Amino acid sequence: KEVTKMDVHIKNLNYFHFLKVCPQLNMLIFNNTTSSSSSFLLTAFPGLERADVWISIPVCCLYTVALLGNTMILFVIITEQSLHKPMYYFLSMLAAVDLCLTITTLPTVLGVLWFYAREISLKACLIQMFLVHFFSFLESSVLVAMAFDRFMAICNPLQYAIVLTDMMSLVIGLIIFIRQVIFMFPCGLALSNVSFRGGQELSHPFCYHPDMIKFTHSNPWISNFWGMFLQLFLNGTDLLFILFSYVLILRTVLTIVAPRKQQKALGTCVCHICAVTVFYVPMITLSLAHRLFNSTPRIICSILANIYLLLPPVLNPVIYSLKTKMIRQAIFQLFQFKRSQHPNVRGLRRRN
C-alpha cells in the first residue's frame, strides 16, 4: 500500500510539473474543464490573446467616447427647447439606440480583455444576441425615419411642418419599435428552443447569430437562412428606401438654379449620409464574411464585428456635433453655462 501511495504521489508531481512546463496545455485543460455544455467561450481577437491588455486601451477609449458622446447628444436635445423639432427627435432616437447597443456589448468585451472572463452561459448569450440584433435593426429603421425627414424638408418644404409634427414623430418612433418587436420576438422564441453544442469557442467578444448558429445540434442551414432572410428583409428594405429617398432628393436639388442653395440643401444631408455609410458598410461586410465566405480568417471576422458595433456609436455623435450648427451651439452654451456658474459660486462663498 505504501508503494502504491508513493507511485500516485510521484505521478501527481510529474503531472503538475508537466503543466508548469506547458502553460498552453494548462489553459486548454482549464477551458475544457470550466466550460460546461451550457456555455460558450468568447474571444476578443483570435491569435492576439497576449496583447489583450494593450488592445483594451483603445477599445476602452472608444467605448468612453461612445457613451459620453451619445449621452451628451441626448441631454442637449432634451434640455434645449430650440432643438425640439422632428429632425432632432430622430437624432435623439439614434443616440439612444447607439447608447443601448454600446451598453449591451460593453460587459463582455471588457470582461474578456481585462479579466479573461471568456465563459458565458447559454441563456446570457441568447439574451445578448437578441439585444444586439434588436438594436441593430432598430438603428436601421431610425436611419430610414431620418431619411424621410430629409426628403420632406428638401422635396416638400411647405408640407414639412404640417406632416412632421411632434405627435407624428412620436408615432413614427412607436411604429419603428413595434416593427422590431413583431419580427424579433418570434425569432427569440424559436432560438430559445434550439439546442446548442456548448463549450465551443466563438469568434467575437459578444454573441452574434451567424457565429452561434454553427454550433447547433440541428441543421444550421435553416436557422442561417432565416437569419439572412430577416436581415435582407429588414435592413434590405430600409436601405432601398434610403437610396430611393436620396434619388428623389438629388433630383429636386438639381432643379434648383442657385448653386449656394444646392450646397445648402445637400449640406443638411451630409451627416445622415455619413451615418448610413458607417452603419451599413461594416454590417454588410461582416454578414458576407460569415455567411458566404466560410474561409475568412477569424481575426478578420473579429475586427469587422468590433468595427460594426463600435464605429457607429463613436462616429455618429462626433459627426453630428461637428456638422450640425444647432447641436454645436447648444453644446457650447452648455459648457459656457457651467463655466459661468463656477465664478458666481466662488464669489458667493467669499462674500459669506
N, C-alpha and C positions, 0 to 999 in steps of 0.2 A: 504493500500500500504506500509506504514511504517513497519507493522508487517511482510509482505512477504519479504521485503528487509532484515529485521533483521534475518529471518529464513534462507535466502540464504547465508547471511554473516556467520551465525553460522555453516551452513553445509560446507562452504568452509574452515572455520577454522578447523573443525573436520577432513576434508579430508586431509589437509596439515599436521595436527598433526599425522594422521594415516600413511602418507607416511614417516614421520620422524622416527616413531616407527618401521616401516617395510621397511628397505632400500632395501631388496631383491626384494620386490614387486615394489618398486620405479624403480629399474633397469630394471625389466621385462616390466613395462609400458613404460619406456623410450625407450627400444629396439623396442617394438611393434609400438610405435608412430613414431620413427625416421626412421625405416627401411621401405622403400616403397616396392611395389610389384615388382619393377625392380631392386632389390638389394639383396645381401646376407650378412650374418653376419659371419665373420671369428672368429676362436677360436684358441688360441695358444696351451694350454694344458687343456682340459676339466676337471673341478674339482679342478684345481690349479690356479684359477684366482687371488687369494690373493698373490701368490708368483711370479707373473709375473715380478715384478721389479728385484727380485733376480735371476730368471731364465734368464732374459735378459743379465746378466753379462757374463756367459759362452757362451751364444749364440752370443753375440756381439764379444767376443774374437775369436770364431770360424770363424765368417764372416770376421774379420780382417785378420786372418791367411790365409783364402782362397783368399781374394783379393790381399794381399801383395805377397803371395807365387806364385800364378799364374801370376801375373804381373811381378815378378822377373824372372820367367822361360821364359816368352815371351821376356822380354827385353834382357836377356842374349843370347838367341838363335838368336835374330835379330842382335845384335851388335857384337857378336863374330863370326869371319869368320870361325874358325875351327869347329863350330857347324852347318855349312850349309851343312848338309847331310840328306838323307831321314829319318833316324831314328829320328833325332831331328826336322825335319819338322813336322812329325806326332805328336811328343811330344808337339810342339807349337800349333798344332791344338787342342790337348786335353786340353791344358792350356787355350786356347781361349774359347772353349766350356764351360769349368768349370767356367771361369770368367763370361760369359754371363748368365749361369744358376744361379750363385750366385747373380748377379745384378737383375735378374728377380724376385726373391723372397725376396730380401732384404727390399724393402719399406714396404710391407705388414707385414712381420714378425716383424720387429722392430716397425712398427706403432701400431700393436696390443699389443706388450709387453710394450712399453714405454708410448704411449698416449691413449691406449684403443680405437684406431680407428678401430673398428671392421667392420663397414659398407663399402661395396664395390659395385659399380654399376655392373649391369649385363654385360655391354659391356667391362668394365675393367676386370671383372672376366674371360670372354671368351678369351680376349687377353692374359691375364696371363696364363690361362690354355693351350692355343695354344703354347705359347713360352716355357712353362715348358716341355711339351711333345715333342716339336720340338727339343729342345736342348738335351733332354734325349735320343731320338732316334739318334740324331747326334753323341752323345758321344759313343753310342753303335757301330755305324759304324766306328768311328775313332779307337776304340779298335780293330776292325776287320783289318783295314789297318795296325795297329801296329803288329798284329799277322802275317800278310802276310810279313811284313818286317823281323820279326824274322825267319820265315820259309825260306825266301830266303837267309838270312845271314848264317843260320846253315846248311840247306839241299842243297842249291845250291850257295856256296860262290863264285864260278868262274863266275856265271851269275849275281851276285848281282849288280855289278857296271854297267853292260850292261842294265839290265832290269829296276832297280830303279834309274833312272836319276832324275835330278831336274825337268825336264819337266813332267816326269811320276808321280812324287809326286804331282805336281800341278794338273794334270789330275785326279788322284785318289781323291784329295780333292774336285774338282769340281763335280765329279760323286757322291760322298757322299752327297754333298749339294743338287744337283738336285734330287737325290733319295728321300730325305726327303720332298722336295717341292712337288714332284709328289704325294706322299702318304698323306701328311698332308694338302695341300691346299684344296682338295675336302672335307676333314673332317671338316675343318674350315668353309667352305661354308654351309655344311649340319647342323652344330651346330648353325650357325647364324640364321637359320630358325626354330630352335626348341624353343618352348615356355616353360619357367620355372616358377615354383611357387616361387615367390620372398619372401623375408623376412625370409627365412629358415636359420638355423644355420649350418654351415659347420664344419667338424671335424678337419680342418687344418688352419694354418695362411696364406694359399695361396689356389688358386683354382686348384683342382685336378679332373680329369674327372670322375673316379668312385664315387667320393664324390658328385659331382654336378648332375650327371645323375639320381640320386634317386629322384630329385625334378622336374622332367619334367611332363607336363600335359599328354603327350602321354605315350605309353607303354615303360618303361625304359629298358625292356629286349632287344629290338632291338639295341638301342644305346650301351647298356652294352656289348652285344655280338659282335658288330662291333669293339668296343674299345679293347676287349680282343683278337679278331681275328687279329687286327692290331698289337697289342703288341706281340702276338705269332709269327706273320709272320716276323716282322722286328727284334725284339730282339731275337726271337727264332732261326731264320736263322743265325743271327750274332753269337749267342752263339754256335750253331752247327759248324759253320765254324771255330771259335776259337778253339773248342775242337778237331776238325779234324786236324787242323794245328799243335796242340801240340802233337797229337798222332804221326804224321809224324816226328816232331822234336825229340820226345823221341826215336823213332825207329832209327833215324840217330845217336843220341847221344850214344845209346847202342852199336852201331857198332864201336865206337871209342875205341881204345885199351888203350891209356894213360889216367889214372884217372884224372890227372890235366887238360887235355883238355876237359874231360867230365864236370868237375866242372866249367871250364871257359865258356863253351857253355851254360850250364844251368844257370850260374850266370847272363848272359845277358838277361835271360827271367824272372828273379825274380820280377823285378819292374812291368813288364806287367802282370804277374800272380796276383800280389797284386792288381793292378788297376782293373783287371777283377773281382776279388773276391769282392772288396769293392763296385763295381758298381752293379753287378748282384744279389748278395745275398740279400741286402735290397730291391731292386726293385721287385724281385720275391716274397719275404715275404710280402711286402706291397700289391702287386696285389692279392695274395691269401687271405690276411686278408680282403680286400674289397669285392672281388667278390665271394669267395667260403665260407668263414666263416663269415656269417652275424651277428653272436652273439659276435664277437670280441669287447671288450670294446673300447670306443672312445679314451681313453687316450693312449692305446697301438697303435692304428692306427696313432695317432698324433705323438707319439715318433718315430715310424717306418718311417713316412713321413719325419720328420726332419732329421733322420739319412740318409735316402735315398738321400736327396738333399744337405746335408751339409758334409757328410763323404767323398765322392769322391773329391770334390773341396779342402777340407782341407788336406787330406792324400796324394793325388797324387803328389803335389809339394814337400812335405816332403820326400816321398819315393824316388822320382827321384833325389832329391838333395843329399840325403844320400847315395844312392846306385850307382848312375851314376858318375863315376870319372870325366868325362869331364865337366859335369854340375857343380859339386862341385868345381873343379879347376877354372872354369870361374867365379863363384860367389865369390870365394876368391880373384881372381885377380881384380874383380870389386871393392871390398871393399878396397883392398890394394892400388889401383889406387886413390880412393877417399881420403884415409888417406895420401898418398904421396903428394897430391895436397895442403893440408892444410898448412904444414910447408913452402912450397915454396911461397904460397900466403902471409903468415905472414912475411917471410924473405924479400919479395919484398916491403911490406908495411914499414918495419923497415928501409930498405935502402932509400926508398923515403923520 
